Amino acid sequence: MWLLLAGIVLLVCDADATPVGGRTVPDFGKMYHVKGILSLPRTEIKEPFEAWYDLEGNRSRIDYRNGKVHTYLIGNDLDYGAIYKITPVTTETEIQATKFFQLNGTKENPIRPQAALPDLQDFEFEKMENYEGVLCEVWKKVTQAGHKKNTYRLWVTRPEGIDSPATPHRFEMVGYNTLLESHNDKYTIDYSDFSPQTESDIFIPPGGNWKTNIQ
């Protein structure tokens, strides 16, 4: 599932904080680090991940499969950005050999950073609700695509008050997956270890034998 993160330009979380029902729409900032677990409850699939995001630096990184796979999306590299992916590969001659893949962006499809948190444009405050013992704001968005209804909910807290930066706890998607741009289903992401800052060197891919334009 997270393989889609390596090759598709997805969402950039840079929503303006505008008042909704007396509260401002949650704002996670232009830079953050967060851990999470992506779940598909119907199939019992659970995929842990760790993500770093820097909008102004035009770059992001996501590690998954228990840290064995690393995906860097660097928008400022080359002419139109590049994706660098490090992953173990098993072949007829090698077992879990580390491989380095590079996909260059194009004028038609430039590389942009991958957000691990949703774009909250058009979300509305729904209610206050306890989630795992923490009182959270619940923000909701409903869309309709033909006969299919999509419902999105985000649970957040604001440790410093209702107008302060938000901390994400859970994101639930019932319908089209807007973060991965994948098929209709029920998805949940449980977040942890959120921080509104990160280190610059975390976005630098290590040296390796990179194979260009291979997904």
C-alpha positions, 0 to 999 in steps of 0.5 A: 500500500505504501508503495504508492507513496514513492511514485505519485505526487499526492497532498501538500498540507498547507491549509489556511487556519480559518475560523470554523464554529468558533475554532480555527481549522487545525494547522500542523505547520509547514514542517513536522515529524510524525509516526503512525500506523496505517490500518485497513480494518477489514483485512487486518492489515497494519503498516507502521511508518515514520514520516518527515515533511518540509514544505518550504524545503520542498522535500519529504521522507517516509520510512515503512516496513519497520524501517526497512524501506526509505522513500525520499521525495526531493522537489529541488533536486535536478530540474523537476525533482526526484524520488529516491527509494531504498528497499530490500529486494530478493532475487534468484541470486540475492536475499534481502539485498539493499537496492537503490532506485531513483525516479526523476520528475518531469515537467508534466509530473514534477516531484513534490513532498508527500504529506503524512497528514491530511489537507483540512480544506473544507473540514468542519468542526463536528464535536468533542470526543474522548479518544484513548482517554484524551479529549479531542476535537473531531473534524469532519468532511463529507464528499459525494462522488456519484453514488459513493459517499466519502467521510473523513474524520480527524481527531486532534488536540491543542495543548496550548488552547483552541487557537494553538497548533494542533497535534494529530491523533487519528485520521479515518477515511471511509470511502476514497483514500485521499492520502494514498489516492487508492480505492474505496475502503475504510482506512485509519491512521493512528498518529504518535510522536508528532513534532513541528520540527525536524533535522535537515540531514534527515532528508539527504539520501545516502550514497549508493548504486542508484538505478535511474527511473526505475519504480 
